[in-house]
Structure formats: structure tokens, C-alpha cells
Amino acid sequence: MRNAISVRILLLTFLALNALNLGCGGGGEASSSVSEPPSTSVSAGNQVQSPMLGFVYAAGGSEVRAINGVPGAATLSTPLPVPAGVTSLDFAPGQKYALVEQAEGASLGLIAFSGAEPGALAPIPGGISKPDVISFSPKGGTAALYSASDGRLQVLGGLPDNPQLTREIASGELPGAVRLLAIADDGATLLAGTANNTVYLLGGSAPQMLESVADLGGMVFTPKSNDVLIFDRGAGTLVLIEGVSGVRSKRVLAEGLTGLGGSIALNTNGRRAVLSTSTANHLWEVDLQSLAVQEVQLPTTPAMLDPLRLSGQYLLAWQPGQRAWILNTNQEKGTVYFVPAATEAQAEVRR
């Protein structure tokens, strides 16, 4: 009898401890989508690891810093070494790598950011060296590039580990001057938005018109799908076209999205879409399931809408010597927090 009671006590203790461990396993809202865990940065001696949210970067590739810590309690690292001659960085969603432009005459390159330090610059033979438009697939495995001066559109696959040119279209085969590009995670479904505000599917022998709008503000595929979001700035509407490369259906998700002038940024993590503009201190957030629309007031004018390492977190703005502003869409309503400016950067600005 004593043995049976002892076994029961041990079993109840084990279950209680297990429940306690599960309860302490991390906060945040419950969701059907799972965020990837943040990468870690390693201190000297490989003794201490801390979460890393992603990177901030300056125009022209002059400065890159890691965002170390957790949302609301993060700091900026010292400047990271960037190869000489880099003139521009375009980070892929999740910031695991960046496509880089270099000084005149050099080819397009790629720098991996798998950890806290950037990797070596790897040239991409045949890649457009100075693209006018760069668009990544939602998961970052593919990129589409267009250059008006080169007169060609390219698709790069196998990113970031095995970059290779998978498709090239001459300007004479395009339906018009390209303003926007969007490519799906399958690496094959490719859309081009032209100067006359028409969206074409670039597949098969000839471009196929998909949608015509009053003022094409942005377009982006949802992750792991052939469904595309299209923002018509002229009408103030966000539309979802499902099954772009097959049997299509179209739904208006939101209306009345006005007050968005200047450069438009549109992005989504599959649960919510975010629309921002370079000319106003607010943005729109659209829940793709409930279709709830929320206006989020901002403490700064967003200069970008770059997905960071954690799903639903976006870099909104940063300049050397200044604080970084980050949008978190993982709560009931989007919130904005800042990362303080680096101490040595502030001192440099004062000098």
C-alpha cells in the first residue's frame, strides 16, 4: 500500500512540474501560425547567447547594426563589418541575407546574415547589377529583379545558399514599363505591375492581364500560396485574388484606406496585412481572417516596412545615430516600440 501511495505522489509531482514548465514557456497571443524562434548572437568566448530580432541598416550600405534582445527591451550593436564597395543592401524577409549592389562595374552580390555577423560577399554571376525593382518571395527563397536600362527582368532562385538565375525576360516580351513585381514562394508565379496600373501574370508564352486598377500602390503574395494582395490607392481598396495561377476568385478585403500618398509599402505574414506610406504618421492593419481594419498611429513617418526575424515584427525607420522604430502586429492591435540609439552613435552625432 505504501509503495502504491508513493508512486501516486511521484506521478502527481511530475505532472505538476511539467504543467509549470509549460506555463512558463513563453508569452504572446495564441495563433494558428507559428513564429520562428529568434536567432541568437554569441558573445566573446561563446559563453552567453541573447536573442536577435534582426538588423537596422543605412541607405548606401554604410552602416549595419544588429538588434539584440527581445521586443521592448532591445539594444543596437556596434557597427558590423560590411565589405568595402557595397553601395546598397536589400534585406530579404526575415533578414537571413541581403542582396547587395556594389561600385560601378561589379556584379550583384549576396551577403548571408545567418548569425550576428555578416558573411562574406558572394557574387551572383549574370545577375542584374543595378536593378530598379527588387521583390522577394514571402519566405525569401526567390527574388525578382528588373532593370529598365538593361532591358530585362530576372528571377533568382535557390536563395540564399545556392543562388542561380532561373528565368530571364527581355523588355520586348514584357507588357509595359515595370513599376512593381511580386513573386510567390513556389518561385514560378510571377506578377508585374506596369506604369499604366495593370497587373500581368508572366507565365507561358505571353503575359496575361490579371487586374487593372486606378492607382497601383502595392502587391504581395501571402506566404506559401498563389494568393496575392493588391492595393488600389486610387480606390482605397485592398483586394485578395486567390489562385492566381489556376482557378481564380477575387474578394475586396478592405475599403476606405485613404490618406496614403508618397511611397507605399505593403506586407503580410499571412495573418495580417500592413499598409504604410512615407508621407504620414499612421498605417493600416487588416486582419485577413476577420477582415477587421485598424488604423495605427505612429510616432514617426515610416521609411520602410521590413519583416524582421520574428513573424509579425517590422522595421519602420532608422537612421545612424537615431533610435529604431519597430511595429509589432502580434497583439490585438498593432503597437510600436523603439530601440534606443547606440551610445557611441549618439556621441558621434554630437561631435
N, C-alpha and C positions, 0 to 999 in steps of 0.2 A: 504493500500500500504506500509506504514512504517513497519507494522508487517511482511509483506512478505519479505521486504528487510532485516530486522533484522534476520529473520530465515535463509535467504541465507548467510548472513555474518557469523552467528554462525556455519552453516554447513561447509562453506569453511574453517573457522578457525580450526574446529575439524579435517577435512581431512588433513590439512597442518601439524597439530601437530602429528597426527597419522603417517603420512609419515615420519616425522622427527624421531619419536621414532623407527620406523622400520629400518631406515637408520643407526641409532646408535646402533643397536642390536648386533654388533659383526662382526669382520672381518674374513678373511680366504677365501680360494678358494671355489667356488661353487662345489658341489659334489652330486652324486646321493645317496651316503651313508651318514648317519648322525652320527657324533661323539657324544658319550655320554658326558654330561657335566662333568667337573672335580669335584671330591669330595671336601669337604671343611674341613679345620681344624679349630677348635674353640679355641680361646684364653681364658685365665682365666676370669671367670665371664660370659662366653658365650656372650660376647658383640660384638666381632669382628670376622668375618669369612674371610678366604682367600682361594683361590683355592689351590688344592693339586694335583701335577702331578703324584705322586707315591712315590716309595721308592728306596733307594740305600741300599745295604747290602754287608757285608764282607763274604768271604769264612769261613766256620766253624761256622756261625751263631753268631759271636762275636759282631757284631755291625749292627744296622739297623737305618736309618735316613729317615725322610720324606722329600720330595722335595716340598717345599711350594712356591706358586707364579704362574707366567704364563711363557710360553716359552720365553727364552731370558732375563727374569728378575726374576729368582727363587733363593731361598736360601735353604740350608740344615738345618734341625732342629738339636737340641741336640740329643744324642743317645736315642733311645726308649727302654723301658724295655722289654727284651726277657727272657722268663723263663730259669732258670738255667738248664744245662744239654743238651740244644739244640746244636747239632753239625753241622747241615746243614739245610738251608732253600731253598725250590724250589717254587718261586712265580708262581702262575697261570697267564695266560694272563689277563691284566687289574689290576693285583696286589690287588685283593679284598681279597685274602687269600694266605697262603703258606702251603705246606706240609713240615713237619719238621721231621728230624731224630734226635734221642736222644742218650744219652750214652748207652753203651752196655747193652743189656737186656731189654731196654724199647721199647715200641711199636711205630709204626709210629703215628704221630700226625698231627693236623691241627690247625693253628692259623689264625683267621679272622683278616683282616685289613680293616674293613668297614669304619673306620674313621681315625683320626690322630694317635690314639694309638692302639697297637696290643691287641687283645682279649686274653682270657685265652686259654691255650693249651688243646685241646680236643683229647684224644686218639682215634685211629681208630682200634678197635678190629679185629684181623685177618689180618691186612694189613702187607705187607712185610716191615720189619723194616729197612732193609738196601738195597734198590733197586739199581741195577746197571744202569737201564734206567728208566726215568720218562718222560712221554709225556702227555700233556694236550690237550683236545679238544680246538678248536679255541676260544670258548666263556667261557671255563673253568669249564663247568658243569660236566665233566668226566675226569678221568685220567687213563692212562695205566702204569703199573709198571712191571718190570722184574728183577729177581734175578737169576743169574747163580748158586750161591751157594745153594739157596733154591730150585732151580729146578722148578720154577713156574712163570707164568705170571698172573697178576691180573688186573681187571678193577674195579675202584671205581666210583660209580655214586652218584647222589644227592648232589654234592659239590656246595657250601661249607656248607649249612645249615643242610643237612641230609646225611652225608657220610655213604655209605654202600657198601659192597662187592657185585658186581653184576655178576661177572664172574671170573672163575679161570681155567687156563690151565696148566697142568703138562708138564714138559720139554719133556717127551716122546711123547707128542702129537704135539710138535712144529716141523717145517720143518728143523730146524738147530739152531745154536747158534745165539741169537738175538742181533743185533747191534743197530737197530733203531726201534721205534714204532711210529705209527700215529693213532689217533682215531678221528672220526667225531663227530660233535655236536649231532648227534642222539644217541650217547652213545653205539651204537651197531657195526658200521662199523669200523673194526679194521685191521690194516696192521702191518706186521712185516717185517723188513729188516734184512736179515741174513748175516753171515760172508762171504758167497760166492756171495754177491752183488745181491741177488734175493729178490724181494718183493712179499709177500704172503698175500692173503686175508684170515683172520682167521674167517671163518663163516661156519656154517653147520658142517658136520661130519668130514671133512678133509680139511687141508689148500689147497688153490687154488692159483697157481702161477699167479701173475699179471704182473710182469715186471722183466726183467733181464738186468743189466747194467754193464758197465766196472768197475766203482768205485762208489758205492752208497754214495753220500755226504750228502743228506738230503731229507726229505719228510715231507709234512704237508698238512692237509686238508684246503680248503678255508672255511670261516665261513658259517654255516647253509647250508651245501651241502655235497654231497658224491663225490665231485671232489677233486683230490689230485695232488699236485705239487711234482714232483720227480726231484732231481738234480743229474745228472750223472757227477761226477767230471772228470772221465776218458775221456769222450767225450766233456765236457764243455757245456752240453746242459741242459736246463730246460724244462721239459715236463709236460703237463697237461693231466691227464686221467680223463675224465668226466664220471659220472655214475658208479662208482666203483662197487657198489652192484647190478647193473642192466645191462642195455644195454650200453656198454662202447664205448667211442670214444677217440682217442689219438691225441694230437697236440703238435708239438715242438714249444715252445713259444720263445726261445732264444738259440742262438748258440754262440760259441766263448767266453764262460765265463771261461777264463783260469786264471792261477795265483792264484788259491785258494788252498793252501796247509793247513796243520795243521787241527785243528778242524773247522768244517763248521757249521754255523748257518743259517737256512732258516726259514723265517717267512712271513706272509702276513696278511693284513687287508681286503682282498677281492678285493681291487683295484690295489694294487701294491705288488709285491713280492720283498723281500730283501735277498741278499746272502752276508754273510761276512765270514771272516776267521781270525783265531787267529795269523796268521803269516804275514799279510800285512796291510798297512795303506790305504786300499781302500776297497770299496764294490760295488756290482752291484745292481741296482734297475731296475725292469722290470714292465712296465705298462701292466696289464692283459687285457686291452681293446685295446689299440693302438699297443701293443707289442713293444713300444719304449724301448730301453735298454740304460741306462746311468751308467757310472762309476763315483762314488762319492769318491773324495779324502778325507782322514780323517787326523786329527791332532794327532791321537793316534791309537794304534792297538786295535781293539775291543776284549773284553774278553767275551762279551755276546750280545744278541740281544733280550732283554726282553720287551714285549709290556707294556707300561705304561697305566695310566688311560685314556688318550686321544688317540683315534684311530689314528694310523699312527705315534705315538711317541714311540721311542725305547731307552732303556738304553743301551749304548755301553760299558761303562767302568767306574769303580770307585774303589778306594782303600781308606782305612781310612787315613785321613789327606790330601787327594788329591781332586782336582776338579772332578766333574762328567761330563761325555760327553753323550749327547743325540742327537739322529738322528730324524729329523722331515721330514717325507715323504709327508706332506700335501701340499707342494708347487710344482711348475712345475718341479723343480729338488730338490732332497734331500739336506737338509742343516744340518749342525751340530752346536750345541751351547753347552756352558759349564755352569755348576752351580758351583760357587766358593766354595772352600773348607771352611768348618766351621772354624770360628776364633779359637775356643778353641781346635779344632783338629790340626790346624797348630801349636799352641803353644805347644801342647803335642809332636808333631813330633820334634820341635826344642829342647825340653828338652831331 
